[in-house]
Amino acid sequence: MSSLDDTIACVVCGGGGSDGGDKEVSASTKKCTSCVQKNDHCNKVDKESNNNVGGSVDAISDTFGREADISSICAACGKSGDHLKACTACRLVKYCNRDCQISHRSKHKKECRKRAAELQRARDDNTSDKLFQDPPPKEDCPICFLPIPFAMGPSIGGMRTSYMACCGKTLCCGCVVASKNQIKKGKMKDCCVYCRVPLPKSEEEVVKRLRRRMELNDPDAFYGLGCEYRDGDLGLPQDMSKALELWNRAAELGSISAHHALGVAYDNCDRVEVDNKKVIHHWKIAAIGGHEMARYQLGGIEYNDGNMSLAMKHWMIGARSGEGNSLKMVGEGFKTGYVTKDEYAKTLREYQISLDDMKSDQRTRAANELSGQTIYN
């Protein structure tokens, strides 16, 4: 039995002690008798609750009168473990398996939707803050060290790129075509111009290399194979569902091109149900990441909705990145009074600077030689 001391105060409630108070304080625990009794009661409740392994999280929460720690408890059956998977919509609760999730759905649905909406609003707010900021600098070709745009084709100076599945590098068309010409002349071995690995001899080998890169979580490999499934190339069946699956994984890994491709698929692909919310969501992420065509397309959406100021903002950013379609629309905005003379002049200057940074004689020759073809190694 611990002795009582009237000269010290309780470490929990501060009662007792020489400064006043009628509570008796234990010299060993430094707690008054009231706090000791409360602690014993709480320990009893904890022990009873821990024995209730078959109960649900709701029951455990009721026992404590507060929200339970669900980090390692199944929300449906109450079992604990490290194998539980979180609800993908709200991330608030975890389940043993799909059956547990389904059985708990009626109880969780309202809270889940509320939390999911909150998360989406937070993501939208974060996206809106970044949407009209200048995009990050373009990545350089690792051979010629000139910037590579995301958009391809005539609107961006006829640019093409090639993803090399041997080393995971994206090369500009100028360097790839130049190396191929050297190979044809016998001045270079039939190998990747970057890593010197022999080029694939068959479509099957290309697919194998892509899959090996996917094992390393290379987002460009997921995106590239998704494009092949979309088009039915490299001996693969045309499968839009598989393409969407691969693009979604690429987007999760950070592929800006995959976000743009998903937006295009949900916008006007006859094999995918139209979903305007997903279109805008993916194109916004792509535009923030620097995708020139996504920026142009967002401007088109705002234009069609009558938001001319926002449309011109998008197009001016796109034009400053070197995208020709956006520049044309900024010119139309200047003619109709939605763009000032200074804004138009600044956009013209920055468009030319961006385009000149990407241009080279080698790239121009390659663009003419390819005439719209896609190189893919």
For each residue, the residues with C-beta under 8 A, 3 or more apart:
1:
2: 26 27 28 29
3: 26 27 28
4: 24 25 26 27
5: 8 25 26 27
6: 16 17 18 24 25
7: 17 18
8: 5 16 17 18 25 27 30
9: 14 15 16 17 19 21 25
10: 13 14 15 16 17 23 25 30 31 32 35
11: 30 31
12: 31 32 35
13: 10 23 32 34 35
14: 9 10 17
15: 9 10 21 22 23 25 32 34
16: 6 8 9 10 21 22 23 24 25 32
17: 6 7 8 9 10 14 20 21 25
18: 6 7 8
19: 9
20: 17
21: 9 15 16 17
22: 15 16
23: 10 13 15 16 32 33 34
24: 4 6 16 32 33
25: 4 5 6 8 9 10 15 16 17 30 31 32
26: 2 3 4 5 29 30 31 32 33 36
27: 2 3 4 5 8 30
28: 2 3
29: 2 26 36
30: 8 10 11 25 26 27
31: 10 11 12 25 26 35 36 39
32: 10 12 13 15 16 23 24 25 26 35 36
33: 23 24 26 36 37
34: 13 15 23 37 38
35: 10 12 13 31 32 38 39
36: 26 29 31 32 33 39 40
37: 33 34 40 41
38: 34 35 41 42
39: 31 35 36 42 43
40: 36 37 43 44
41: 37 38 44 45
42: 38 39 45 46
43: 39 40 46 47
44: 40 41 47 48
45: 41 42 48 49 63 64
46: 42 43 49 50
47: 43 44 50 51
48: 44 45 51 52 63
49: 45 46 52 60 63 64
50: 46 47 53
51: 47 48
52: 48 49 55 59 60 63 78
53: 50 78 79 80
54: 77 78 79
55: 52 59 60 78
56: 59 60 75 76 77 78 104
57: 60 61 68 70 73 74 75 78 93
58: 61 62 75 107
59: 52 55 56 62 63 78
60: 49 52 55 56 57 63 64 68 73 78
61: 57 58 64 65 66 67 68
62: 58 59 65
63: 45 48 49 52 59 60
64: 45 49 60 61 68
65: 61 62
66: 61
67: 61
68: 57 60 61 64 73
69: 72 73
70: 57 73 75 92 93 94
71: 94
72: 69 80 81 82 84 94
73: 57 60 68 69 70 78 79 80 84 94
74: 57 77 78 79 80 81 84 94 95 96 100
75: 56 57 58 70 87 93 94 95 100 104 108
76: 56 95 96 100 101 103 104
77: 54 56 74 96 100
78: 52 53 54 55 56 57 59 60 73 74
79: 53 54 73 74 96
80: 53 72 73 74 84
81: 72 74 84 96
82: 72
83: 96
84: 72 73 74 80 81 94 95 96
85: 94 95
86: 91 92 93 94
87: 75 90 91 92 93 94 95 101 108 112
88: 91
89: 112 113 115 116
90: 87 93 111 112 115 116 119
91: 86 87 88 115 119
92: 70 86 87 111 112 115
93: 57 70 75 86 87 90 104 108
94: 70 71 72 73 74 75 84 85 86 87
95: 74 75 76 84 85 87 98 100 101 104
96: 74 76 77 79 81 83 84 99 100
97: 100 101
98: 95 101 102
99: 96 102 103
100: 74 75 76 77 95 96 97 103 104
101: 76 87 95 97 98 104 105
102: 98 99 105
103: 76 99 100
104: 56 75 76 93 95 100 101 107 108
105: 101 102 108 109
106: 109
107: 58 104
108: 75 87 93 104 105 111 112
109: 105 106 112 113
110: 113 114
111: 90 92 108 114 115
112: 87 89 90 92 108 109 115 116
113: 89 109 110 116 117
114: 110 111 117 118
115: 89 90 91 92 111 112 118 119
116: 89 90 112 113 119 120
117: 113 114 120 121
118: 114 115 121 122
119: 90 91 115 116 122 123
120: 116 117 123 124
121: 117 118 124 125
122: 118 119 125 126
123: 119 120 126 127
124: 120 121 127 128
125: 121 122 128 129
126: 122 123 129 130
127: 123 124 130 131 284 285 288
128: 124 125 131
129: 125 126 133
130: 126 127 133 288
131: 127 128 284 287 288
132: 313 314 317
133: 129 130 288
134: 317 320
135: 287 288 289 290 295 317 321
136: 289 290
137: 147 290
138: 147 148 149 150 290 321 358
139: 147 148 170
140: 144 145 146 147 148
141: 144 145 146 147 148 170 171 172 174 175
142: 145 169 171 194
143: 171 172 175 193 194
144: 140 141 172 174 175 360 362
145: 140 141 142
146: 140 141 172 174 357 358 359 360 363
147: 137 138 139 140 141 357 358
148: 138 139 140 141 159 161 170 172 358
149: 138 152 156 159 292 321 322 323 358
150: 138 256 257 260 286 289 290 291 292 293 294
151: 155 156 159 291 292 293 323
152: 149 156 159 160 161
153: 156 158 159 372
154: 157 158 324
155: 151 292 293 296 323 324 325
156: 149 151 152 153 159 292 322 323 324 358
157: 154 322 324 355 358 359 363 367
158: 153 154 363 364 367 368
159: 148 149 151 152 153 156 172 173 358 363 367
160: 152 172 173 366 367 370 373 374 375
161: 148 152 170 171 172 173 375
162: 170 171 172 173 176 375 376 377
163: 168 169 170 220 221 224 376 377
164: 167 168 169 170 171 192 194 195 377
165: 168 200 206 209 210 212 213 221 224 377
166: 192 195 197 199 200 209 377
167: 164 192 194 195 197
168: 163 164 165 213 216 218 220 221
169: 142 163 164 194 195
170: 139 141 148 161 162 163 164 220
171: 141 142 143 161 162 164 175 176 193 194
172: 141 143 144 146 148 159 160 161 162 175 176 363 366
173: 159 160 161 162 176 177 363 366 367 370 375
174: 141 144 146 177 178 360 362 363 364 365 366
175: 141 143 144 171 172 178 179 193 362
176: 162 171 172 173 179 180 193 366 375 377
177: 173 174 180 181 362 365 366 369 370 375
178: 174 175 181 182 193 362 366
179: 175 176 182 183 188 193
180: 176 177 183 184
181: 177 178 184 185
182: 178 179 185 187 188
183: 179 180 186 187 188 189 190
184: 180 181
185: 181 182 188
186: 183
187: 182 183
188: 179 182 183 185 191 193
189: 183 196 198
190: 183 198 199
191: 188 196 197 198 199
192: 164 166 167 195 196 197 198 199 377
193: 143 171 175 176 178 179 188
194: 142 143 164 167 169 171
195: 164 166 167 169 192
196: 189 191 192
197: 166 167 191 192
198: 189 190 191 192 201
199: 166 190 191 192 377
200: 165 166 203 205 206 209 377
201: 198 205
202: 205 206
203: 200 206 207 233 234 235
204: 207 208 235
205: 200 201 202 208 209
206: 165 200 202 203 209 210 234 376 377
207: 203 204 210 211 225 228 234 235 236
208: 204 205 211 212
209: 165 166 200 205 206 212 213
210: 165 206 207 213 214 221 224 225 228
211: 207 208 214 215 221 225
212: 165 208 209 215 216
213: 165 168 209 210 216 218 220 221
214: 210 211 217 218 221 222 225
215: 211 212
216: 168 212 213 221
217: 214 253
218: 168 213 214 221 222 253
219: 222 223 249 250 251 253 254 255 258
220: 163 168 170 213 223 224 250 255 257
221: 163 165 168 210 211 213 214 216 218 224 225
222: 214 218 219 225 226 246 247 249 250 253 255 258
223: 219 220 226 227 246 247 250 255 257 258 261
224: 163 165 210 220 221 227 228 376
225: 207 210 211 214 221 222 228 229 246
226: 222 223 229 230 242 243 244 245 246 247 250 258 261
227: 223 224 230 231 233 243 261
228: 207 210 224 225 231 232 233 234 236
229: 225 226 232 236 237 238 239 240 242 243 246
230: 226 227 238 240 243 261 265
231: 227 228 238
232: 228 229 236 237 238 239
233: 203 227 228 236
234: 203 206 207 228 376
235: 203 204 207
236: 207 228 229 232 233 239
237: 229 232
238: 229 230 231 232
239: 229 232 236 242 243
240: 229 230 243 244 265 269 271 272
241: 244 245
242: 226 229 239 245 246
243: 226 227 229 230 239 240 246 247 265
244: 226 240 241 247 248 262 265 272
245: 226 241 242 248 249
246: 222 223 225 226 229 242 243 249 250
247: 222 223 226 243 244 250 251 255 258 261 262 265
248: 244 245 251 252 258 262
249: 219 222 245 246 252 253
250: 219 220 222 223 226 246 247 253 255 257 258
251: 219 247 248 254 255 258 259 262 282 285
252: 248 249
253: 217 218 219 222 249 250
254: 219 251
255: 219 220 222 223 247 250 251 258 259
256: 150 259 260 285 286 289 290 291
257: 150 220 223 250 260 261 286 291
258: 219 222 223 226 247 248 250 251 255 261 262
259: 251 255 256 262 263 282 283 285 286 289 291 294
260: 150 256 257 263 264 282 283 286 291 293 294
261: 223 226 227 230 247 257 258 264 265
262: 244 247 248 251 258 259 265 266 278 282
263: 259 260 266 267 278 279 280 281 282 283 286 294 297
264: 260 261 267 268 269
265: 230 240 243 244 247 261 262 269 272
266: 262 263 269 272 273 274 275 276 278 279 282
267: 263 264 274 276 279 297
268: 264 274
269: 240 264 265 266 272
270:
271: 240
272: 240 244 265 266 269
273: 266
274: 266 267 268 279
275: 266 278 279
276: 266 267 279 280
277: 280 281
278: 262 263 266 275 281 282
279: 263 266 267 274 275 276 282 283 301
280: 263 276 277 283 284 298 301
281: 263 277 278 284 285
282: 251 259 260 262 263 266 278 279 285 286 294
283: 259 260 263 279 280 286 287 291 294 297 298 301
284: 127 131 280 281 287 288 294 298
285: 127 251 256 259 281 282 288 289
286: 150 256 257 259 260 263 282 283 289 291 294
287: 131 135 283 284 290 291 294 295 298 314 317
288: 127 130 131 133 135 284 285
289: 135 136 150 256 259 285 286
290: 135 136 137 138 150 256 287 321
291: 150 151 256 257 259 260 283 286 287 294 295
292: 149 150 151 155 156 295 296 318 321 322 323 326
293: 150 151 155 260 296 297 323
294: 150 259 260 263 282 283 284 286 287 291 297 298
295: 135 287 291 292 298 299 314 315 317 318 321 323 326
296: 155 292 293 299 300 314 315 318 323 325 326 329
297: 263 267 283 293 294 300 301
298: 280 283 284 287 294 295 301 302 314
299: 295 296 302 303 310 311 312 313 314 315 318 326 329
300: 296 297 303 304 311
301: 279 280 283 297 298 304 305
302: 298 299 305 307 308 310 311 314
303: 299 300 306 307 308 311 329
304: 300 301
305: 301 302
306: 303
307: 302 303 310 311
308: 302 303 311 312 333 338
309: 312 313 338
310: 299 302 307 313 314
311: 299 300 302 303 307 308 314 315 329 333
312: 299 308 309 315 316 329 330 333 338 339
313: 132 299 309 310 316 317
314: 132 287 295 296 298 299 302 310 311 317 318 326
315: 295 296 299 311 312 318 319 326 327 329 330 333
316: 312 313 319 320 326 330 339 343 347
317: 132 134 135 287 295 313 314 320 321 326
318: 292 295 296 299 314 315 321 323 325 326 327
319: 315 316 322 323 324 326 327 330 347 348 350 351
320: 134 316 317 347 350 351 354
321: 135 138 149 290 292 295 317 318 326 354
322: 149 156 157 292 319 351 354 355 357 358
323: 149 151 155 156 292 293 295 296 318 319 326 327
324: 154 155 156 157 319 327 328
325: 155 296 318 328 329
326: 292 295 296 299 314 315 316 317 318 319 321 323 329 330
327: 315 318 319 323 324 330 331 347 348 351
328: 324 325 331 332
329: 296 299 303 311 312 315 325 326 332 333
330: 312 315 316 319 326 327 333 334 339 343 344 347
331: 327 328 334 335 344
332: 328 329 335 336
333: 308 311 312 315 329 330 336 337 338 339 344
334: 330 331 337 338 339 340 341 343 344
335: 331 332
336: 332 333
337: 333 334
338: 308 309 312 333 334
339: 312 316 330 333 334 343 344 347
340: 334 343 344
341: 334 344 345
342: 345 346
343: 316 330 334 339 340 346 347
344: 330 331 333 334 339 340 341 347 348
345: 341 342 348 349
346: 342 343 349 350
347: 316 319 320 327 330 339 343 344 350 351
348: 319 327 344 345 351 352
349: 345 346 352 353
350: 319 320 346 347 353 354
351: 319 320 322 327 347 348 354 355
352: 348 349 355 356
353: 349 350 356 357
354: 320 321 322 350 351 357 358
355: 157 322 351 352 358 359
356: 352 353 359
357: 146 147 322 353 354
358: 138 146 147 148 149 156 157 159 322 354 355 363
359: 146 157 355 356 363 364
360: 144 146 174 363 364
361: 364 365
362: 144 174 175 177 178 365 366
363: 146 157 158 159 172 173 174 358 359 360 366 367
364: 158 174 359 360 361 367 368
365: 174 177 361 362 368 369
366: 160 172 173 174 176 177 178 362 363 369 370
367: 157 158 159 160 173 363 364 370
368: 158 364 365 371
369: 177 365 366
370: 160 173 177 366 367 373 375
371: 368
372: 153
373: 160 370
374: 160
375: 160 161 162 173 176 177 370
376: 162 163 206 224 234
377: 162 163 164 165 166 176 192 199 200 206
